Amino acid sequence: MDMIDSSLTNIQQVSAHYVGNPVNGESLRLSEAPIDVDNEKVHQLLRTYFLSNFNTPEYNTFTFSNEDFTLNPIYKFALDTFTNPETFHENSVNIARHLYDATQHPNIKAGELYIAFFDSIEVQNMSAEAIGIFKSENKENYLKLSSQFEMSADEGINIKKLDKGCLILNAEKDEGYKVLIVDNINKSDAHFWKHDFLNIKPRSDAYHHTNNFMKLTKQYVEEQLSEEFSVSKADKIDLLNRSMEFFRSNEEFSKSDFEVNVLGNVDVIESFRNYGNDFMGKHNFDVIDHFEISAQAVKRQAKVFKSVLKLDKNFHIYIHGNRELIEKGFDEVTGKHYYKLYFDNES
């Protein structure tokens, strides 16, 4: 099921502008009025293009200085538009100008900028007005055969591939709004869309707390654990499996429960705490010892919690259960390591 039900969403207005890269001598071209989206087919395709790439409830919020969100330009333009919808096109121009001014790296691509106003957008279990900001940087070639069997070629947007996007939901205004982003980034502009242009940060919520702690656990097991303790690859996989099971089987996270039930060893717990403090500080994550576990974040992290033991190029062993049923040894005759597996039934 999609996170956003676009079938229930109506696009009230859309304005389009062209934003070049000033560093490369490219221009900013501004339109004089919103574009016509009354055609039902165009309206449907735009909804797909604008909304189909927002797949995870990873909310952000605008950052601010001196307790004044209006010092953030995009927040200010969004607030003005939500308060006075008749200023929509004027603020779309302001957004385009701000994007042009923020484009300060030669590798940032020029492209069309679309700003849309949605009267009601359904996101998970909430409904709210929304402003969308979408940048198209990449075009694809396509062929078209006419009814007279004449072939022509052109280029256009793949409506299933959004290069950069932002949805500002008219919710929790005083906390900096709830903001969703899409950024299929190039490495050269990794900081650009999220920080230089939008100036947002992750919201302090269940999704981010769960996601951050699971990232910490995975990185600790892969990078630090074997440096301090004598552990096999199977032990690492077992620890990752027990971590994943802890998050899947609990609704609330308690760091002390996690340490006792997953890590167990006192020395490992101390090592994990030290590594965690450095990790959270380095990434600017909130240090939270108790929080609600987000099932969506667990599902996302499950894709990268590996349970595969790779042995040379000959074998892959998938470890999902009891670590005690796999035994590692060394055969002196062949000079090779081995694993012994214990099981009841073969299928």
C-alpha positions as CSV (number, residue, x, y, z in Angstrom):
1,M,0.0,0.0,0.0
2,D,1.3,3.5,-1.0
3,M,2.0,5.9,1.8
4,I,0.2,8.6,-0.1
5,D,-3.2,7.9,-1.6
6,S,-2.9,10.2,-4.6
7,S,-6.4,9.2,-5.9
8,L,-7.9,11.3,-3.2
9,T,-5.7,14.3,-3.9
10,N,-6.6,17.4,-6.0
11,I,-4.0,19.7,-7.4
12,Q,-5.4,23.2,-7.0
13,Q,-2.6,25.1,-8.8
14,V,0.8,24.4,-10.4
15,S,3.4,27.0,-11.4
16,A,6.5,26.1,-13.4
17,H,9.8,27.9,-13.8
18,Y,13.2,27.1,-15.2
19,V,16.1,27.3,-12.8
20,G,19.6,27.3,-14.3
21,N,22.9,27.2,-12.6
22,P,24.3,30.7,-12.1
23,V,27.8,29.3,-11.6
24,N,27.7,28.0,-15.1
25,G,26.2,31.2,-16.6
26,E,22.7,29.7,-16.9
27,S,19.6,31.9,-16.4
28,L,16.5,31.9,-14.2
29,R,13.3,32.0,-16.3
30,L,10.1,32.8,-14.4
31,S,6.6,32.3,-15.6
32,E,3.9,35.0,-15.3
33,A,1.0,32.8,-14.2
34,P,0.2,29.2,-13.1
35,I,-0.1,26.6,-15.8
36,D,-3.4,25.0,-16.9
37,V,-3.9,21.6,-15.4
38,D,-7.6,21.2,-16.0
39,N,-7.1,18.4,-18.5
40,E,-8.0,15.2,-16.5
41,K,-5.2,13.1,-18.1
42,V,-2.6,15.7,-17.4
43,H,-3.9,16.1,-13.8
44,Q,-3.6,12.4,-13.2
45,L,-0.1,12.1,-14.7
46,L,1.1,15.1,-12.6
47,R,-0.3,13.5,-9.4
48,T,1.7,10.3,-10.2
49,Y,4.8,12.3,-11.0
50,F,4.6,14.5,-7.9
51,L,3.6,11.9,-5.3
52,S,4.5,8.3,-6.2
53,N,8.1,8.6,-5.0
54,F,7.3,9.5,-1.4
55,N,7.4,6.0,0.1
56,T,8.6,6.3,3.7
57,P,7.2,8.3,6.6
58,E,10.6,10.0,7.2
59,Y,9.4,13.4,8.3
60,N,11.7,16.4,8.5
61,T,11.1,19.9,9.9
62,F,12.4,23.3,8.9
63,T,15.3,24.6,11.0
64,F,15.3,28.1,12.4
65,S,17.4,30.6,14.3
66,N,16.5,32.6,17.5
67,E,13.2,30.8,17.8
68,D,12.0,32.4,14.6
69,F,11.0,30.0,11.8
70,T,10.4,32.9,9.4
71,L,14.1,33.3,9.1
72,N,14.0,30.2,7.0
73,P,12.9,31.4,3.5
74,I,11.0,28.3,2.4
75,Y,9.1,28.2,5.7
76,K,8.2,31.8,5.2
77,F,7.0,31.3,1.7
78,A,5.0,28.2,2.7
79,L,3.4,30.0,5.7
80,D,2.4,32.9,3.5
81,T,0.8,30.6,0.9
82,F,-1.1,28.6,3.5
83,T,-2.3,31.8,5.1
84,N,-3.1,33.6,1.8
85,P,-3.6,31.1,-1.0
86,E,-3.9,33.9,-3.5
87,T,-0.2,34.5,-3.1
88,F,0.6,31.1,-4.5
89,H,2.2,32.1,-7.8
90,E,4.0,35.0,-6.2
91,N,5.6,32.7,-3.7
92,S,6.4,30.1,-6.4
93,V,8.5,32.9,-7.9
94,N,10.1,33.5,-4.5
95,I,10.9,29.8,-4.2
96,A,12.5,29.7,-7.7
97,R,14.6,32.7,-6.9
98,H,15.8,31.2,-3.6
99,L,16.7,27.9,-5.4
100,Y,18.6,29.9,-8.0
101,D,20.5,31.8,-5.3
102,A,21.2,28.5,-3.4
103,T,22.7,26.8,-6.6
104,Q,26.3,27.4,-5.9
105,H,28.0,24.2,-7.2
106,P,28.9,23.8,-10.9
107,N,27.7,20.2,-10.9
108,I,24.1,21.0,-9.9
109,K,22.0,20.4,-12.9
110,A,19.6,23.0,-14.4
111,G,16.0,22.0,-14.7
112,E,12.3,22.8,-14.5
113,L,10.9,23.6,-11.1
114,Y,7.3,22.9,-10.4
115,I,5.5,24.2,-7.3
116,A,2.0,22.7,-6.6
117,F,-0.7,23.5,-4.1
118,F,-2.8,20.4,-2.9
119,D,-6.1,21.1,-1.3
120,S,-6.0,17.9,0.7
121,I,-3.4,15.2,0.7
122,E,-3.8,11.9,2.5
123,V,-0.6,10.8,4.2
124,Q,-1.0,7.7,6.3
125,N,-3.8,8.5,8.8
126,M,-3.8,12.2,8.3
127,S,-5.2,14.7,5.8
128,A,-3.8,18.2,5.3
129,E,-3.2,20.9,2.7
130,A,0.2,20.7,1.2
131,I,2.7,22.6,-0.9
132,G,4.9,20.6,-3.2
133,I,8.3,21.6,-4.7
134,F,9.6,19.4,-7.5
135,K,12.7,19.7,-9.6
136,S,13.1,17.9,-12.9
137,E,16.8,17.5,-13.9
138,N,16.9,14.5,-16.2
139,K,15.0,13.8,-19.4
140,E,14.5,10.6,-21.3
141,N,14.1,10.0,-25.0
142,Y,10.9,8.4,-26.3
143,L,9.4,7.4,-29.6
144,K,5.8,8.1,-30.7
145,L,4.0,6.4,-33.6
146,S,1.1,8.4,-35.0
147,S,-2.2,7.1,-36.2
148,Q,-0.9,7.5,-39.7
149,F,2.1,5.3,-38.8
150,E,4.6,8.2,-38.8
151,M,7.4,7.8,-36.3
152,S,8.7,10.8,-34.3
153,A,11.2,11.2,-31.5
154,D,11.2,13.6,-28.5
155,E,12.3,13.9,-24.9
156,G,10.4,14.3,-21.7
157,I,10.0,13.4,-18.0
158,N,9.6,9.9,-16.8
159,I,6.6,10.3,-14.4
160,K,7.8,7.4,-12.2
161,K,11.2,9.0,-11.6
162,L,11.3,12.2,-9.5
163,D,14.7,13.8,-9.2
164,K,14.1,16.1,-6.3
165,G,10.9,16.7,-4.4
166,C,9.5,18.2,-1.2
167,L,6.1,18.0,0.4
168,I,5.3,20.6,3.1
169,L,2.2,19.5,5.0
170,N,0.1,22.2,6.7
171,A,0.5,20.5,10.1
172,E,2.4,21.4,13.2
173,K,3.3,24.9,11.9
174,D,4.7,26.0,15.2
175,E,7.2,23.1,15.2
176,G,8.4,23.9,11.7
177,Y,5.8,21.9,9.7
178,K,6.0,18.2,8.7
179,V,8.2,17.9,5.6
180,L,8.8,14.9,3.3
181,I,11.6,14.9,0.8
182,V,12.8,12.9,-2.2
183,D,16.4,13.4,-3.3
184,N,17.8,11.1,-5.9
185,I,21.1,12.8,-5.5
186,N,24.4,13.0,-7.2
187,K,27.3,12.9,-4.8
188,S,28.4,16.3,-5.9
189,D,25.2,18.0,-4.6
190,A,24.5,15.7,-1.7
191,H,24.2,18.6,0.7
192,F,22.4,20.9,-1.7
193,W,18.6,20.1,-1.7
194,K,18.2,19.2,1.9
195,H,20.5,21.8,3.6
196,D,21.4,24.7,1.2
197,F,17.9,25.0,-0.3
198,L,15.3,23.7,2.1
199,N,17.3,24.0,5.3
200,I,15.6,21.1,7.1
201,K,16.5,18.5,9.7
202,P,15.0,15.2,10.8
203,R,12.0,15.4,13.1
204,S,12.4,13.9,16.5
205,D,9.9,11.1,16.2
206,A,9.5,7.3,16.5
207,Y,10.6,6.7,12.9
208,H,13.9,8.6,13.2
209,H,14.7,7.3,16.7
210,T,14.2,3.7,15.5
211,N,16.1,4.2,12.3
212,N,19.0,5.9,14.0
213,F,19.4,3.3,16.7
214,M,19.2,0.5,14.2
215,K,21.9,2.2,12.0
216,L,24.0,2.6,15.2
217,T,23.7,-1.1,16.0
218,K,24.5,-2.3,12.5
219,Q,27.5,0.0,12.2
220,Y,28.8,-1.0,15.6
221,V,28.6,-4.7,14.8
222,E,30.2,-4.3,11.4
223,E,33.0,-1.8,12.3
224,Q,33.8,-1.9,16.0
225,L,32.8,-5.3,17.6
226,S,35.6,-7.4,16.1
227,E,38.2,-4.7,16.8
228,E,37.7,-5.1,20.6
229,F,36.4,-8.7,20.9
230,S,37.2,-12.1,19.4
231,V,34.0,-12.8,17.4
232,S,33.3,-14.8,14.2
233,K,31.2,-13.6,11.3
234,A,28.5,-16.0,12.5
235,D,28.6,-14.3,15.9
236,K,28.1,-10.9,14.2
237,I,25.2,-12.2,12.2
238,D,23.6,-13.7,15.3
239,L,23.9,-10.3,17.1
240,L,22.3,-8.6,14.1
241,N,19.5,-11.2,14.0
242,R,18.8,-10.8,17.7
243,S,18.8,-7.0,17.3
244,M,16.3,-7.2,14.5
245,E,14.1,-9.6,16.5
246,F,14.2,-7.2,19.5
247,F,12.8,-4.4,17.3
248,R,10.2,-6.6,15.6
249,S,8.9,-8.1,18.8
250,N,8.6,-4.9,21.0
251,E,6.4,-1.8,20.6
252,E,8.5,0.3,23.0
253,F,12.3,0.6,23.0
254,S,14.2,0.6,26.2
255,K,18.0,0.9,25.9
256,S,18.6,-1.0,29.1
257,D,16.4,-3.9,28.0
258,F,18.2,-3.9,24.6
259,E,21.6,-4.1,26.3
260,V,20.7,-6.9,28.6
261,N,18.6,-9.0,26.2
262,V,20.7,-8.5,23.0
263,L,24.2,-7.6,23.9
264,G,24.4,-9.4,27.2
265,N,28.1,-9.2,27.9
266,V,29.1,-6.3,30.3
267,D,32.2,-5.4,28.3
268,V,30.3,-5.4,25.0
269,I,27.6,-3.1,26.6
270,E,30.3,-0.6,27.8
271,S,31.9,-0.7,24.3
272,F,28.6,-0.2,22.6
273,R,27.7,2.8,24.9
274,N,31.0,4.5,24.1
275,Y,30.6,3.9,20.4
276,G,27.0,5.0,20.5
277,N,27.9,8.3,22.1
278,D,30.4,9.1,19.4
279,F,28.0,7.9,16.7
280,M,25.1,10.0,17.9
281,G,27.3,13.1,18.3
282,K,29.0,12.7,14.9
283,H,25.6,12.5,13.1
284,N,23.8,15.1,15.3
285,F,21.2,12.5,16.3
286,D,19.1,12.9,19.4
287,V,20.2,10.6,22.3
288,I,17.0,8.9,23.4
289,D,16.9,5.9,25.7
290,H,13.2,5.2,25.5
291,F,10.9,5.7,22.5
292,E,8.1,4.1,20.5
293,I,9.4,1.6,17.9
294,S,8.3,2.5,14.3
295,A,7.3,-0.6,12.3
296,Q,8.0,1.2,9.1
297,A,11.6,2.0,10.1
298,V,12.2,-1.6,11.2
299,K,10.9,-2.8,7.8
300,R,13.2,-0.5,6.0
301,Q,16.3,-1.4,8.1
302,A,15.5,-5.2,7.6
303,K,16.7,-4.8,4.1
304,V,20.2,-4.0,5.1
305,F,20.6,-6.2,8.2
306,K,22.4,-9.1,6.5
307,S,22.1,-12.6,7.7
308,V,24.3,-14.2,5.0
309,L,27.6,-15.9,5.8
310,K,29.7,-16.0,2.6
311,L,32.4,-18.7,2.4
312,D,34.8,-18.1,-0.5
313,K,32.9,-18.3,-3.7
314,N,31.4,-21.7,-3.0
315,F,28.8,-21.3,-0.3
316,H,26.3,-18.9,1.2
317,I,24.8,-19.8,4.6
318,Y,21.7,-18.0,5.7
319,I,21.5,-17.8,9.5
320,H,18.1,-17.0,10.9
321,G,17.8,-18.9,14.1
322,N,19.7,-20.5,17.0
323,R,23.4,-19.6,16.9
324,E,24.2,-22.7,19.0
325,L,23.4,-24.9,16.1
326,I,26.3,-23.8,14.0
327,E,29.9,-24.7,15.0
328,K,33.2,-23.4,13.5
329,G,36.4,-25.3,13.4
330,F,39.7,-25.8,11.5
331,D,40.7,-29.0,9.7
332,E,44.5,-29.5,10.0
333,V,44.6,-32.1,7.2
334,T,43.1,-29.9,4.5
335,G,44.3,-26.7,6.1
336,K,40.8,-25.2,5.8
337,H,38.2,-23.7,8.1
338,Y,34.8,-25.4,8.3
339,Y,31.3,-24.9,9.8
340,K,29.3,-27.8,11.3
341,L,25.5,-27.3,11.1
342,Y,23.0,-29.2,13.4
343,F,19.4,-29.7,12.2
344,D,16.4,-32.0,12.5
345,N,14.8,-31.9,9.1
346,E,15.9,-31.3,5.6
347,S,13.5,-29.6,3.1
